[in-house]
Amino acid sequence: MSQEKVISMPIKDLSDLKVILATWYTFLREQMDSIEKDDFTRYLKTPVVYNLEKDNIEILFTGTEDLLKKFSDYVIKS
């Protein structure tokens, strides 16, 4: 298993949370051939944290460095 990394994405509105999590799920589904089933399930468990100091919500995406880079590129292209 490759070493896992975490990236954080801050958002202001809860309505954005649903869209971003749906994008993450769609991205993972498209990567099914390159992700093991257990990893897919683990990556879906995306922590969401409310930051009181910044008054925003942070979504924490976990995965390999390569997977997270692909997701970043995927979001930029969308």
ABEGO torsion letter per residue (X at the ends): XBBBBBBBBBBABAAAAAAAAAAAAAAAAAAAAABBAAAAAAAABBBBBBBAAAGBBBBBBBEBAAAAAAAAAAAAAX
